Structures are given as structure tokens and as C-alpha cells.
Amino acid sequence: MPTHTVGANTNNSIVKSIQLLNTFSMEKPRLRLKEISTMTGISQPTAYRMLTTLKQSGLVEQHGNVYSLGLGLLKYESIVLNSISLRRIGMPYLEELSLKEKINVNLAVLEGDEVLYIARAETPYCRYGYFHVGMRRPVYCTALGKVLISQHPELIGKIFANGVIKCTMNTITDEQEFRKEIEKVSLQGYATDLEEWSNGRNCIAAPVFDIGRNIIGGISISGPVSTYTREQILGYRPILLEYASRVSLAMQNLGDAE
């Protein structure tokens, strides 16, 4: 979970409310008051009063002694997604590529030091892999992560200083080796994840640029190794680069229009 710096002019009550909401996760969607207090450092009486207020606004729900995020938050989802220009502009290209090649195509951005998925075009021909908008993945062992961090080498030291996990036998856990991998990605213009994040899964990704040639996102093709061997996934390189270029051009034209 990314951390945010609290400034001198920050409203403390709002900060604490955000802390309360951030305790909930895909792994722990339901929490007791004591757990929330322990995770945030907010006293139980204060946490209880704030949760009650959030509950009145529909942002939190209570089920006996257990709390969860409320349905009131869902009304913001489509607003947030529609506000992401890259998602709005890029989605038709993802769908076209997915339909043409009968593949799953992902769209992601760099959020802090993680890959944040903002869209996916799926095909019925490849149901492999669970996906949800807002899903996060590590930078160091994903094709999208390598692409997104290739212009931010200053983050590499931080990521490896925090410790990396060897997800599979192919995961790069040596910082210098990873830096060499990123240099290669920058030169060739695409990145691969050949069973580095997950056994039995291959992926190839390409960057999306703004008008200043800054990487603002990445698109990827992924699937099981039984369908996408190393040679097969690399075979998508030309068309993936073509569509990444088309999304980049559309974003650059949007920038000109604005």
C-alpha cells in the first residue's frame, strides 16, 4: 500500500478517516474494531466514533462486531475510472487488439513503486488469470513493471532495499542484474516476464508515451505458457508495439486538444 506524506496544512480527521478506510484490503475485507485500532494506531473509542460517521455516509458497513467497506464507495468507481484519460482513450485499442488476436490485453500505470492495473480487454479464448481494476503487482518481476520503471531507475534502489521476494525460480532478486535488465528494456522498447511473477504464465509489455516521450503507462499481453510459449509471446512483439504506439499517439493528440 503506498504511503502519503502528511503536510502541515492537512486535516487530521480526514487523514485518520483515510487510514481507517485503507486498513481494508482484498486479503482482509472484514475487520474488527480492535484490529482496525491496532493497524492504524488510533484508539478504539476514536476509531469507533469515526467508523460510525463513515457508516452514516455509507462508506463503511457494520455486521455485528465486524466492519467492511460500504456500498456507498461504489458510486465513485465509474467516476474515477472515467477520469483516467489513459484508460478512456486506450480502452478501444485494447479491445480491438484483444478481438483481433484473441488474447487478453492489460493496461497499467506506475503508482508509487507498484504496477496498478487500470483496464483489461478479455477474450473468451483465454480465461486464464484473475483480474480486477485496481489490482497491484510488483515492479521487479512483471513485464509491465519493467517497462514502467525504465524511466525511473532511482526507484530501483528503494525497491531492492525494502526487500524482494523470489516468486519463482526465474525471479530476478539481484539488484545489479535487475538494473542490467532495465537497461535492456530501455534499448529494445519492450519487456518480458517469462514465469518471473507466476509459474506457468508469460507476459510481454510495451510502454505508452506522452508528447514529451515520458512513459505514462504500459500495455501487455499475457497468458499461460501452454498457450504462450517464450517464442509465441515474443511473436506478439510487433503488434503490441504497434498498438502501444497508437495509444501513445492518441494520448499525445489529446494533450494537443486540451
C-alpha positions as a LaTeX table, in Angstrom:
\begin{tabular}{lrrr}
\hline
Residue & $x$ (\AA) & $y$ (\AA) & $z$ (\AA) \\
\hline
Met1 & 0.00 & 0.00 & 0.00 \\
Pro2 & 1.54 & 3.34 & $-1.00$ \\
Thr3 & 2.23 & 5.83 & 1.77 \\
His4 & 1.42 & 9.51 & 1.54 \\
Thr5 & 3.20 & 12.34 & 3.31 \\
Val6 & 1.11 & 14.34 & 5.76 \\
Gly7 & 1.67 & 18.08 & 5.33 \\
Ala8 & 1.37 & 20.89 & 7.83 \\
Asn9 & $-1.95$ & 22.02 & 6.35 \\
Thr10 & $-3.50$ & 18.55 & 6.34 \\
Asn11 & $-6.81$ & 17.99 & 8.13 \\
Asn12 & $-6.04$ & 15.40 & 10.79 \\
Ser13 & $-9.57$ & 13.99 & 10.95 \\
Ile14 & $-9.61$ & 13.36 & 7.21 \\
Val15 & $-6.18$ & 11.73 & 7.39 \\
Lys16 & $-7.40$ & 9.40 & 10.12 \\
Ser17 & $-10.54$ & 8.57 & 8.15 \\
Ile18 & $-8.41$ & 7.64 & 5.15 \\
Gln19 & $-6.23$ & 5.50 & 7.41 \\
Leu20 & $-9.33$ & 3.67 & 8.61 \\
Leu21 & $-10.51$ & 3.01 & 5.06 \\
Asn22 & $-7.04$ & 1.88 & 3.98 \\
Thr23 & $-6.96$ & $-0.89$ & 6.59 \\
Phe24 & $-9.38$ & $-2.89$ & 4.45 \\
Ser25 & $-7.88$ & $-4.94$ & 1.63 \\
Met26 & $-8.60$ & $-7.82$ & $-0.72$ \\
Glu27 & $-6.90$ & $-10.10$ & 1.80 \\
Lys28 & $-8.74$ & $-8.60$ & 4.79 \\
Pro29 & $-12.08$ & $-7.16$ & 3.65 \\
Arg30 & $-13.71$ & $-7.56$ & 7.08 \\
Leu31 & $-12.11$ & $-6.32$ & 10.31 \\
Arg32 & $-12.99$ & $-5.95$ & 13.97 \\
Leu33 & $-12.63$ & $-2.66$ & 15.82 \\
Lys34 & $-9.58$ & $-3.89$ & 17.76 \\
Glu35 & $-7.82$ & $-4.88$ & 14.53 \\
Ile36 & $-8.54$ & $-1.50$ & 12.94 \\
Ser37 & $-7.27$ & 0.31 & 16.04 \\
Thr38 & $-4.08$ & $-1.77$ & 16.10 \\
Met39 & $-3.40$ & $-1.32$ & 12.38 \\
Thr40 & $-3.90$ & 2.47 & 12.44 \\
Gly41 & $-2.67$ & 3.37 & 15.91 \\
Ile42 & $-5.97$ & 5.16 & 16.52 \\
Ser43 & $-7.56$ & 4.48 & 19.91 \\
Gln44 & $-10.61$ & 2.24 & 19.89 \\
Pro45 & $-13.03$ & 4.95 & 21.17 \\
Thr46 & $-11.86$ & 7.39 & 18.48 \\
Ala47 & $-11.89$ & 4.71 & 15.78 \\
Tyr48 & $-15.42$ & 3.71 & 16.82 \\
Arg49 & $-16.72$ & 7.29 & 16.53 \\
Met50 & $-15.08$ & 7.75 & 13.12 \\
Leu51 & $-16.37$ & 4.41 & 11.83 \\
Thr52 & $-19.87$ & 5.40 & 12.98 \\
Thr53 & $-19.63$ & 8.62 & 10.96 \\
Leu54 & $-18.34$ & 6.75 & 7.91 \\
Lys55 & $-21.14$ & 4.23 & 8.34 \\
Gln56 & $-23.74$ & 7.02 & 8.29 \\
Ser57 & $-22.31$ & 8.13 & 4.94 \\
Gly58 & $-22.48$ & 4.62 & 3.51 \\
Leu59 & $-18.69$ & 4.37 & 3.22 \\
Val60 & $-18.47$ & 1.66 & 5.90 \\
Glu61 & $-20.85$ & $-1.14$ & 6.87 \\
Gln62 & $-21.12$ & $-2.94$ & 10.19 \\
His63 & $-22.06$ & $-6.60$ & 10.58 \\
Gly64 & $-22.25$ & $-7.30$ & 14.29 \\
Asn65 & $-18.73$ & $-6.72$ & 15.60 \\
Val66 & $-17.18$ & $-6.70$ & 12.13 \\
Tyr67 & $-16.73$ & $-3.75$ & 9.75 \\
Ser68 & $-16.29$ & $-3.68$ & 5.98 \\
Leu69 & $-16.22$ & $-1.05$ & 3.25 \\
Gly70 & $-19.68$ & 0.20 & 2.31 \\
Leu71 & $-21.57$ & 0.09 & $-0.96$ \\
Gly72 & $-21.55$ & 3.88 & $-0.95$ \\
Leu73 & $-17.99$ & 3.76 & $-2.26$ \\
Leu74 & $-19.09$ & 2.07 & $-5.47$ \\
Lys75 & $-20.66$ & 5.24 & $-6.85$ \\
Tyr76 & $-17.18$ & 6.72 & $-7.11$ \\
Glu77 & $-15.70$ & 3.85 & $-9.11$ \\
Ser78 & $-17.03$ & 4.78 & $-12.54$ \\
Ile79 & $-16.26$ & 8.46 & $-11.89$ \\
Val80 & $-12.65$ & 7.66 & $-11.03$ \\
Leu81 & $-12.20$ & 5.29 & $-13.97$ \\
Asn82 & $-13.70$ & 7.77 & $-16.42$ \\
Ser83 & $-11.39$ & 10.49 & $-15.13$ \\
Ile84 & $-8.31$ & 8.46 & $-16.11$ \\
Ser85 & $-7.58$ & 9.74 & $-19.61$ \\
Leu86 & $-5.26$ & 6.85 & $-20.42$ \\
Arg87 & $-7.97$ & 4.32 & $-19.63$ \\
Arg88 & $-10.68$ & 6.20 & $-21.51$ \\
Ile89 & $-8.53$ & 6.73 & $-24.60$ \\
Gly90 & $-6.73$ & 3.40 & $-24.50$ \\
Met91 & $-9.66$ & 1.04 & $-23.93$ \\
Pro92 & $-10.90$ & 0.92 & $-27.57$ \\
Tyr93 & $-7.39$ & $-0.02$ & $-28.71$ \\
Leu94 & $-7.14$ & $-2.76$ & $-26.08$ \\
Glu95 & $-10.49$ & $-4.17$ & $-27.17$ \\
Glu96 & $-9.54$ & $-4.05$ & $-30.84$ \\
Leu97 & $-6.24$ & $-5.84$ & $-30.21$ \\
Ser98 & $-7.90$ & $-8.43$ & $-27.98$ \\
Leu99 & $-10.57$ & $-9.16$ & $-30.57$ \\
Lys100 & $-8.10$ & $-9.29$ & $-33.47$ \\
Glu101 & $-5.60$ & $-11.62$ & $-31.80$ \\
Lys102 & $-7.95$ & $-13.45$ & $-29.41$ \\
Ile103 & $-5.82$ & $-12.53$ & $-26.41$ \\
Asn104 & $-6.08$ & $-10.78$ & $-23.06$ \\
Val105 & $-4.64$ & $-7.25$ & $-23.08$ \\
Asn106 & $-3.84$ & $-5.28$ & $-19.92$ \\
Leu107 & $-3.31$ & $-1.57$ & $-19.26$ \\
Ala108 & $-1.41$ & $-0.32$ & $-16.22$ \\
Val109 & 0.35 & 2.67 & $-14.70$ \\
Leu110 & 3.07 & 3.16 & $-12.11$ \\
Glu111 & 1.64 & 4.02 & $-8.69$ \\
Gly112 & 4.37 & 4.61 & $-6.14$ \\
Asp113 & 6.64 & 1.63 & $-6.64$ \\
Glu114 & 3.92 & $-0.78$ & $-7.78$ \\
Val115 & 2.13 & $-1.68$ & $-11.00$ \\
Leu116 & $-1.50$ & $-0.54$ & $-10.84$ \\
Tyr117 & $-3.86$ & $-2.16$ & $-13.36$ \\
Ile118 & $-6.49$ & 0.22 & $-14.69$ \\
Ala119 & $-8.07$ & $-1.77$ & $-17.54$ \\
Arg120 & $-8.22$ & $-5.12$ & $-19.29$ \\
Ala121 & $-9.76$ & $-6.40$ & $-22.51$ \\
Glu122 & $-10.55$ & $-10.10$ & $-22.22$ \\
Thr123 & $-11.21$ & $-12.78$ & $-24.77$ \\
Pro124 & $-13.32$ & $-15.91$ & $-24.25$ \\
Tyr125 & $-10.49$ & $-17.86$ & $-25.88$ \\
Cys126 & $-8.21$ & $-17.32$ & $-22.87$ \\
Arg127 & $-9.85$ & $-17.21$ & $-19.44$ \\
Tyr128 & $-6.52$ & $-17.61$ & $-17.67$ \\
Gly129 & $-5.81$ & $-15.38$ & $-14.69$ \\
Tyr130 & $-7.88$ & $-13.35$ & $-12.24$ \\
Phe131 & $-8.15$ & $-9.61$ & $-12.85$ \\
His132 & $-9.79$ & $-6.63$ & $-11.20$ \\
Val133 & $-9.33$ & $-2.91$ & $-11.72$ \\
Gly134 & $-7.05$ & $-1.59$ & $-9.01$ \\
Met135 & $-5.05$ & $-4.81$ & $-8.80$ \\
Arg136 & $-1.39$ & $-4.25$ & $-7.91$ \\
Arg137 & 1.69 & $-6.23$ & $-8.80$ \\
Pro138 & 5.42 & $-5.86$ & $-8.02$ \\
Val139 & 7.59 & $-3.88$ & $-10.40$ \\
Tyr140 & 10.66 & $-6.11$ & $-10.31$ \\
Cys141 & 9.12 & $-9.33$ & $-11.61$ \\
Thr142 & 6.46 & $-8.19$ & $-14.11$ \\
Ala143 & 6.81 & $-7.11$ & $-17.73$ \\
Leu144 & 4.65 & $-4.04$ & $-17.11$ \\
Gly145 & 6.70 & $-3.17$ & $-14.05$ \\
Lys146 & 9.95 & $-3.29$ & $-16.01$ \\
Val147 & 8.51 & $-1.04$ & $-18.70$ \\
Leu148 & 7.05 & 1.45 & $-16.24$ \\
Ile149 & 10.21 & 1.75 & $-14.13$ \\
Ser150 & 12.58 & 2.02 & $-17.07$ \\
Gln151 & 12.47 & 5.83 & $-16.85$ \\
His152 & 12.70 & 5.80 & $-13.05$ \\
Pro153 & 15.93 & 3.99 & $-12.16$ \\
Glu154 & 16.02 & 5.96 & $-8.89$ \\
Leu155 & 13.22 & 3.71 & $-7.62$ \\
Ile156 & 15.19 & 0.51 & $-8.13$ \\
Gly157 & 17.42 & 1.02 & $-5.11$ \\
Lys158 & 14.40 & 1.73 & $-2.92$ \\
Ile159 & 12.56 & $-1.38$ & $-4.11$ \\
Phe160 & 15.50 & $-3.70$ & $-3.50$ \\
Ala161 & 16.35 & $-2.02$ & $-0.18$ \\
Asn162 & 12.83 & $-2.87$ & 1.01 \\
Gly163 & 13.44 & $-6.48$ & 0.02 \\
Val164 & 12.19 & $-8.52$ & $-2.91$ \\
Ile165 & 10.61 & $-11.95$ & $-2.88$ \\
Lys166 & 11.65 & $-14.75$ & $-5.18$ \\
Cys167 & 8.21 & $-15.53$ & $-6.58$ \\
Thr168 & 9.52 & $-18.23$ & $-8.94$ \\
Met169 & 12.86 & $-19.72$ & $-9.94$ \\
Asn170 & 13.07 & $-17.07$ & $-12.68$ \\
Thr171 & 12.52 & $-14.00$ & $-10.48$ \\
Ile172 & 15.42 & $-11.56$ & $-10.55$ \\
Thr173 & 16.38 & $-10.80$ & $-6.95$ \\
Asp174 & 19.83 & $-9.30$ & $-7.53$ \\
Glu175 & 19.74 & $-5.51$ & $-7.88$ \\
Gln176 & 22.61 & $-5.24$ & $-10.35$ \\
Glu177 & 21.15 & $-7.97$ & $-12.54$ \\
Phe178 & 17.81 & $-6.17$ & $-12.50$ \\
Arg179 & 19.45 & $-2.87$ & $-13.48$ \\
Lys180 & 21.01 & $-4.63$ & $-16.48$ \\
Glu181 & 17.56 & $-5.99$ & $-17.36$ \\
Ile182 & 16.09 & $-2.48$ & $-17.26$ \\
Glu183 & 18.88 & $-1.16$ & $-19.49$ \\
Lys184 & 17.95 & $-3.86$ & $-21.99$ \\
Val185 & 14.27 & $-2.92$ & $-21.75$ \\
Ser186 & 15.09 & 0.73 & $-22.45$ \\
Leu187 & 17.13 & $-0.20$ & $-25.52$ \\
Gln188 & 14.69 & $-2.69$ & $-27.05$ \\
Gly189 & 11.49 & $-0.84$ & $-26.18$ \\
Tyr190 & 9.61 & $-3.72$ & $-24.57$ \\
Ala191 & 9.87 & $-6.09$ & $-21.60$ \\
Thr192 & 9.05 & $-9.70$ & $-20.88$ \\
Asp193 & 8.08 & $-11.69$ & $-17.81$ \\
Leu194 & 8.83 & $-15.34$ & $-18.57$ \\
Glu195 & 7.44 & $-17.07$ & $-15.48$ \\
Glu196 & 9.05 & $-14.47$ & $-13.19$ \\
Trp197 & 5.92 & $-13.40$ & $-11.34$ \\
Ser198 & 3.97 & $-16.64$ & $-11.54$ \\
Asn199 & 4.78 & $-20.17$ & $-12.61$ \\
Gly200 & 3.01 & $-21.15$ & $-15.82$ \\
Arg201 & 2.49 & $-17.57$ & $-17.02$ \\
Asn202 & 4.30 & $-15.49$ & $-19.65$ \\
Cys203 & 3.85 & $-11.82$ & $-20.48$ \\
Ile204 & 5.18 & $-9.13$ & $-22.82$ \\
Ala205 & 4.66 & $-5.39$ & $-22.32$ \\
Ala206 & 5.31 & $-2.13$ & $-24.18$ \\
Pro207 & 5.30 & 1.49 & $-22.95$ \\
Val208 & 2.82 & 4.25 & $-23.72$ \\
Phe209 & 4.31 & 7.73 & $-24.08$ \\
Asp210 & 3.00 & 11.26 & $-23.73$ \\
Ile211 & 4.01 & 14.08 & $-26.06$ \\
Gly212 & 7.22 & 14.62 & $-24.11$ \\
Arg213 & 8.21 & 10.95 & $-24.52$ \\
Asn214 & 7.55 & 10.32 & $-20.84$ \\
Ile215 & 6.22 & 6.85 & $-20.09$ \\
Ile216 & 2.70 & 7.28 & $-18.74$ \\
Gly217 & 1.57 & 3.66 & $-18.85$ \\
Gly218 & 2.04 & 0.29 & $-20.42$ \\
Ile219 & 0.04 & $-2.35$ & $-22.24$ \\
Ser220 & 0.70 & $-6.06$ & $-22.06$ \\
Ile221 & $-0.31$ & $-9.43$ & $-23.42$ \\
Ser222 & $-0.28$ & $-12.34$ & $-21.01$ \\
Gly223 & $-1.39$ & $-15.91$ & $-20.70$ \\
Pro224 & $-0.47$ & $-19.49$ & $-19.78$ \\
Val225 & 2.77 & $-20.97$ & $-21.06$ \\
Ser226 & 0.77 & $-23.84$ & $-22.53$ \\
Thr227 & $-0.68$ & $-21.33$ & $-24.99$ \\
Tyr228 & 2.02 & $-18.65$ & $-24.96$ \\
Thr229 & 5.47 & $-20.21$ & $-25.03$ \\
Arg230 & 8.50 & $-17.94$ & $-24.98$ \\
Glu231 & 8.62 & $-17.93$ & $-28.78$ \\
Gln232 & 4.87 & $-17.36$ & $-29.11$ \\
Ile233 & 4.73 & $-14.49$ & $-26.61$ \\
Leu234 & 7.68 & $-12.81$ & $-28.34$ \\
Gly235 & 5.82 & $-13.26$ & $-31.61$ \\
Tyr236 & 3.30 & $-10.65$ & $-30.41$ \\
Arg237 & 6.04 & $-8.03$ & $-30.12$ \\
Pro238 & 5.37 & $-6.26$ & $-33.47$ \\
Ile239 & 1.62 & $-5.88$ & $-33.00$ \\
Leu240 & 1.97 & $-4.96$ & $-29.33$ \\
Leu241 & 4.44 & $-2.21$ & $-30.20$ \\
Glu242 & 2.10 & $-1.04$ & $-32.96$ \\
Tyr243 & $-0.85$ & $-0.69$ & $-30.60$ \\
Ala244 & 1.26 & 0.89 & $-27.87$ \\
Ser245 & 2.34 & 3.45 & $-30.45$ \\
Arg246 & $-1.27$ & 4.05 & $-31.49$ \\
Val247 & $-2.33$ & 4.61 & $-27.87$ \\
Ser248 & 0.65 & 6.95 & $-27.40$ \\
Leu249 & $-0.35$ & 8.96 & $-30.47$ \\
Ala250 & $-3.96$ & 9.19 & $-29.29$ \\
Met251 & $-2.79$ & 10.43 & $-25.88$ \\
Gln252 & $-0.48$ & 12.97 & $-27.49$ \\
Asn253 & $-3.33$ & 14.23 & $-29.70$ \\
Leu254 & $-5.49$ & 14.53 & $-26.60$ \\
Gly255 & $-2.80$ & 16.64 & $-24.99$ \\
Asp256 & $-2.73$ & 18.93 & $-28.02$ \\
Ala257 & $-6.52$ & 19.26 & $-27.95$ \\
Glu258 & $-6.52$ & 20.19 & $-24.28$ \\
\hline
\end{tabular}
